Amino acid sequence: MSSIRCPGCGAKNTEGAVKCRLCAYDLRGQAELPMSQPKPGSAQVRGSSLKGVMGLAVLGVLAIILAGVLLGALPGAGAIATIRNKIPLIAAESSDGWDQFTEASARFRATMPVDRTQQQEPFQWSTTGTVDEWVSTLGPQTDPDTTLSVQWTTVATPDGEKVDAALTSLAIGWADSMGGRLTRIENTSFQGYPALLIQMDKLKNAKGDPVTIRALLIRQREQLFILESKSVYTDHPQFDRLVNGFALL
C-alpha cells in the first residue's frame, strides 16, 4: 500500500487519508501550509512556548509587586499611597482627617484628628502633679469650637475607698477647680476596668461663650485615662468617635 507524507509534520499516512494521523493536517489539498508556519516540535515552536511562559512569569511578578505596594507591604511612591487610600477596603488612613495611632509608653491605641499635638499639663490629683495628653482642635484655628484630648497619668491607690468612689471624688474636685458643675455622673466600665462618664457645664471659652465638657475617666490599676471633649456644642458630636476609637493594650 502506497503512502503519502504530511506536508505539515512529515509523518507518513496511507494514500487516501483525509487528515494526518499525527497532526490532523488536511491532506485533501484544500488547505495549504503557510510558508511561515513552523513544524510541530520544531525549535521555533519550542522557543515561542518558552517566551510565552517567561512573559507570564514576568507579569505575575509585576502583579505581586503592585499588590504589595497597594496594600502597604512594600514601599511605594506617594502617588501610589494616595491611590491606595482612596480605596475603602485597603486604605491606610482615613480620608476625613482622622487616623489611628499607638502610644506605646502608656499602652493604648486611639483615633484622633491627624493635626494633634502632645503636651503636658498640671494635674493635682496625679502622683506626678502632671498629666500627659494628645490634643486636637476642631473648627477655626484661632477660635476652635471643639477640643478633643486623650490624657494619661498615674494616681494613688485609694486607701480604704472603692475605685468607683475615688473616681467620683476626682471628678468633683476637677469640676470645682475649673469652676464648673457636674450635671451627669454615671458609673460604668471600659474593657473590664472601672470607669466614670461625666458631663460638666457652667464653663466659658476665651470669647465668653458657654461650653461643656464630656469626659470618660478610666482607672486601670494606678493608671488614669481621661477621654475629653470640650465644645460649644452640647451634643459633642465627636466625643463618641473618640471613645469608640480608644483601646487599652
C-alpha positions as CSV (number, residue, x, y, z in Angstrom):
1,M,0.0,0.0,0.0
2,S,1.4,3.3,-1.0
3,S,1.7,6.2,1.4
4,I,1.8,10.0,1.3
5,R,3.9,12.2,3.5
6,C,2.2,15.0,5.5
7,P,3.5,18.4,4.4
8,G,2.9,19.7,7.9
9,C,4.8,17.4,10.2
10,G,6.3,14.9,7.7
11,A,4.5,11.8,9.1
12,K,3.6,9.0,6.7
13,N,0.0,8.4,6.0
14,T,-1.9,5.8,3.9
15,E,-2.9,7.0,0.5
16,G,-6.4,8.5,0.5
17,A,-6.2,9.6,4.2
18,V,-8.2,12.8,4.8
19,K,-6.2,14.1,7.7
20,C,-2.7,13.4,9.0
21,R,-2.7,10.7,11.7
22,L,-0.3,12.8,13.9
23,C,-1.1,16.5,13.4
24,A,-4.5,16.3,11.7
25,Y,-3.3,18.3,8.8
26,D,-5.8,18.3,5.9
27,L,-4.4,16.0,3.3
28,R,-7.1,16.6,0.6
29,G,-5.2,19.5,-0.9
30,Q,-7.9,22.0,0.1
31,A,-5.6,23.8,2.6
32,E,-2.1,24.9,2.1
33,L,0.5,25.1,4.8
34,P,1.7,28.7,5.1
35,M,5.4,29.1,4.3
36,S,6.0,30.8,7.7
37,Q,4.2,28.2,9.8
38,P,6.8,26.1,11.8
39,K,6.5,22.4,12.1
40,P,5.2,20.9,15.3
41,G,8.1,20.1,17.7
42,S,10.5,22.4,15.9
43,A,13.0,24.7,17.7
44,Q,10.9,27.7,16.6
45,V,7.8,26.3,18.3
46,R,9.6,25.4,21.4
47,G,11.2,28.9,21.6
48,S,7.8,30.6,21.2
49,S,6.4,28.5,24.0
50,L,9.3,29.4,26.3
51,K,8.9,33.1,25.6
52,G,5.2,32.8,26.4
53,V,5.9,31.2,29.8
54,M,8.6,33.8,30.6
55,G,6.2,36.6,29.7
56,L,3.5,35.2,32.1
57,A,6.1,34.8,34.8
58,V,7.2,38.5,34.4
59,L,3.6,39.6,34.5
60,G,3.0,37.6,37.7
61,V,6.0,39.2,39.5
62,L,4.8,42.6,38.5
63,A,1.3,41.9,39.8
64,I,2.7,40.7,43.1
65,I,4.9,43.8,43.5
66,L,2.0,46.1,42.6
67,A,-0.3,44.3,45.1
68,G,2.4,44.7,47.8
69,V,2.7,48.5,47.2
70,L,-1.1,49.0,47.2
71,L,-1.5,47.0,50.4
72,G,1.4,48.8,52.1
73,A,3.6,45.7,52.5
74,L,6.2,47.2,50.1
75,P,7.4,50.8,49.9
76,G,5.8,52.8,47.1
77,A,5.7,56.3,45.8
78,G,3.5,58.9,47.3
79,A,1.2,58.8,44.3
80,I,0.6,55.0,44.8
81,A,-0.2,55.6,48.5
82,T,-2.7,58.3,47.6
83,I,-4.4,55.9,45.2
84,R,-4.5,53.2,47.9
85,N,-6.0,55.5,50.4
86,K,-8.9,56.2,48.1
87,I,-9.9,52.6,48.0
88,P,-12.0,51.9,51.2
89,L,-11.0,48.3,51.6
90,I,-7.3,48.8,51.6
91,A,-7.0,52.5,52.7
92,A,-4.2,53.0,55.2
93,E,-5.6,56.2,56.6
94,S,-9.0,57.9,56.8
95,S,-9.9,60.5,54.2
96,D,-11.7,62.7,56.8
97,G,-8.6,63.8,58.7
98,W,-8.7,61.2,61.5
99,D,-6.2,58.3,61.9
100,Q,-5.3,55.7,64.4
101,F,-2.1,55.7,66.4
102,T,-0.5,53.8,69.3
103,E,1.0,55.4,72.4
104,A,3.5,52.7,73.4
105,S,4.6,54.4,76.6
106,A,1.1,54.3,78.1
107,R,-0.1,51.2,76.3
108,F,-3.1,52.5,74.5
109,R,-4.4,52.9,71.0
110,A,-6.5,55.9,69.9
111,T,-8.2,57.5,66.9
112,M,-7.9,61.3,66.6
113,P,-7.5,64.1,64.1
114,V,-4.1,64.0,62.4
115,D,-3.2,67.5,63.5
116,R,-3.0,66.6,67.1
117,T,-0.2,67.7,69.4
118,Q,1.3,66.2,72.5
119,Q,1.8,68.2,75.7
120,Q,1.9,68.1,79.5
121,E,-0.4,70.0,81.9
122,P,-0.6,70.4,85.6
123,F,-3.0,67.9,87.3
124,Q,-3.0,68.0,91.1
125,W,-4.7,64.6,91.5
126,S,-1.8,62.6,89.9
127,T,1.2,61.2,91.7
128,T,3.5,63.4,89.5
129,G,1.3,66.5,89.6
130,T,1.0,66.5,85.8
131,V,-0.9,64.8,83.0
132,D,0.3,63.9,79.5
133,E,-2.1,64.4,76.7
134,W,-2.7,64.3,73.0
135,V,-4.8,67.3,72.0
136,S,-6.7,68.2,68.7
137,T,-8.8,71.2,68.0
138,L,-11.7,71.4,65.5
139,G,-13.1,74.5,63.9
140,P,-11.3,77.8,63.3
141,Q,-7.7,77.7,64.3
142,T,-7.8,80.9,66.3
143,D,-11.1,80.1,67.9
144,P,-11.8,76.3,67.9
145,D,-15.3,75.2,68.7
146,T,-14.2,71.8,70.0
147,T,-11.1,70.5,71.7
148,L,-10.5,66.7,71.9
149,S,-7.9,65.2,74.2
150,V,-6.7,61.8,75.4
151,Q,-4.9,62.2,78.8
152,W,-3.0,59.8,80.9
153,T,-1.2,59.8,84.3
154,T,-0.7,57.8,87.4
155,V,-2.8,58.2,90.6
156,A,-2.5,56.9,94.1
157,T,-4.3,53.7,95.0
158,P,-7.4,54.6,97.1
159,D,-6.8,54.0,100.8
160,G,-9.9,52.3,102.2
161,E,-12.0,53.8,99.4
162,K,-13.5,51.9,96.4
163,V,-12.2,52.8,93.0
164,D,-15.7,54.0,91.8
165,A,-15.9,56.4,94.8
166,A,-12.4,57.6,94.2
167,L,-13.2,58.4,90.5
168,T,-16.3,60.3,91.6
169,S,-14.3,62.3,94.1
170,L,-11.7,63.1,91.5
171,A,-14.3,64.3,89.0
172,I,-16.0,66.5,91.6
173,G,-12.6,68.1,92.5
174,W,-11.7,68.5,88.8
175,A,-15.0,70.3,88.2
176,D,-14.6,72.6,91.2
177,S,-11.0,73.5,90.2
178,M,-12.4,74.7,86.8
179,G,-15.4,76.5,88.2
180,G,-17.7,74.0,86.5
181,R,-20.7,72.0,87.7
182,L,-21.2,68.2,87.1
183,T,-24.6,67.6,85.5
184,R,-24.0,63.9,84.8
185,I,-22.1,61.3,86.8
186,E,-22.5,57.7,85.6
187,N,-20.5,54.7,86.9
188,T,-19.6,52.3,84.1
189,S,-16.7,50.1,82.9
190,F,-14.3,50.1,80.0
191,Q,-12.7,46.8,78.8
192,G,-13.4,45.4,82.3
193,Y,-11.9,48.4,84.2
194,P,-13.8,50.9,86.4
195,A,-14.9,54.0,84.5
196,L,-16.9,57.2,85.1
197,L,-18.9,59.1,82.4
198,I,-19.4,62.7,83.3
199,Q,-20.7,66.0,81.8
200,M,-19.6,69.4,83.1
201,D,-21.2,72.7,82.4
202,K,-21.1,76.3,83.6
203,L,-17.9,76.9,81.7
204,K,-16.9,79.5,79.2
205,N,-14.3,79.7,76.4
206,A,-11.9,82.7,75.7
207,K,-14.7,84.6,74.0
208,G,-17.0,84.1,76.8
209,D,-19.3,81.6,75.0
210,P,-20.7,78.8,77.1
211,V,-19.0,75.4,76.7
212,T,-19.5,72.0,78.2
213,I,-17.2,69.1,78.8
214,R,-18.0,65.4,78.3
215,A,-15.4,63.0,79.6
216,L,-14.8,59.3,80.3
217,L,-12.4,58.6,83.2
218,I,-10.9,55.1,83.2
219,R,-9.0,53.6,86.1
220,Q,-6.6,50.8,85.1
221,R,-5.0,50.0,88.5
222,E,-2.7,53.0,89.2
223,Q,-3.1,54.4,85.7
224,L,-5.8,57.0,84.9
225,F,-7.0,57.8,81.4
226,I,-9.3,60.7,80.5
227,L,-11.0,61.0,77.2
228,E,-12.3,64.5,77.0
229,S,-14.4,66.7,74.6
230,K,-14.7,70.4,75.4
231,S,-17.2,72.0,73.0
232,V,-19.6,74.9,72.3
233,Y,-22.0,72.2,71.0
234,T,-23.9,70.5,73.8
235,D,-24.3,67.2,71.9
236,H,-20.5,66.8,71.4
237,P,-20.7,65.1,68.0
238,Q,-17.1,63.8,68.1
239,F,-17.0,62.5,71.6
240,D,-18.5,59.1,70.8
241,R,-16.0,58.6,68.0
242,L,-13.1,59.5,70.4
243,V,-14.3,56.9,72.9
244,N,-15.1,54.2,70.3
245,G,-11.6,54.6,68.8
246,F,-9.8,54.1,72.1
247,A,-8.4,50.8,73.4
248,L,-6.2,49.7,76.2
249,L,-3.3,47.4,75.2
